[in-house]
Amino acid sequence: MPRFPAITPAAAVAFVLLILTGIALRVCSSEPFKGVGFDEGYYARYVDQISRQGWWNYTALVQTYLDEQKNSANGLPTPTRVTIVLGASAWHLVFGASPLGSVRAVSCAASILTLLAATAFVWRIRSAGFALAFLALFTFSPTQLYMAHRALADSFMCLAVLLALWSLWEIFAKSPCVWTWRAVFGVSLVLLVLTKENAVFPFLGIVALVVAARCFKFGAVDLPLVLMTTLAPLLGVLVICLCAGGWSTLVDVYSLDVAKTYGTPYALAAEDGPWFRYIVDHLLANPVVVLLAIGGALYLTADEKPGLYLLIFVVVTYLPMCNVPHGMNLRYATIWDVPLTYLALLPIFHWAQWPGHEFLRRLVLIVLVSAVALSEIQNYVAIFVDNAIYDPVTSYLMQALKMISARPQ
């Protein structure tokens, strides 16, 4: 696989402008919601406690959580989401920002890194032109912009999943720096485990890609890859055990989390539904991209290996995620934003080939990509700017889009 190919000066300028726009939109929020969400408040408390007591006292933080969780009627975010807690604590100690501001800053940084890494990934697997179109859509992705402005762990999860997908692809492609990519792959799997307990779902998607590699001719699966896929998550579990103070404590944390979550009124009221709930929520948040992605899946052929690769990941992760009772939320589905955006571009590039003249082809492509990007901006403004939405559950999305009344009679 060649390195990043050369591009024209005009394309380079377009890349720079879109990247700067994407960063600005993620750093500067015009959303009216300025409060502190439920999970955000607890992350800020964890950051404050661990920063005062020291990282070596992480077990004390976990014990504080257990004591409070046992007496709480609601499921609380677990402190075993180590990456967001320690990352924000480092930001707090280095830059002196408030605990809540530190969590938001780290989440925003993860979203920006996702934008840059996703663009580079698409450039590697396709072309500079395809990557530029991808960047134009991903810059204005409503869910990505929303996550950049929240103090939540899901931005970290999205970044870790992307790094795992990219590094695994490079390993399959036998890149010159294959051992570097193996290291990135291992680190990304460790970060998955350390970021959130639902890491099991993207990990299943990664395992499915390794298993399907030979059938779909993604690349060869060798012993080092199998060992890395197996041992890296175990290392992540070991680190969490050390942070929690032992295996039995970790089991107590997750047992309480599951038991309390199923009894949380908000989870019962807003985070359940049929298997197609994620499809509905994505259609509400970013309808044009989702519809184009469905069309893109129909354009896939045996030669379109990157598209098949990403589609397999989406399908395999979707199946278990859509069957979690009282545990479905659009925030968890941001791990599909990169694959969906990639698939959405396939029909656009196909349609752009219809004109016979090269100038007309480029013009059609620019018009189509711009139209989709404008639809994303419109939906982001309608949902998150015109309405003070903290959590994009189905009912709030429908209210923001004026599909139902805020107080239906």
Beta strands, then each sheet from edge to edge (+ up, - down):
end
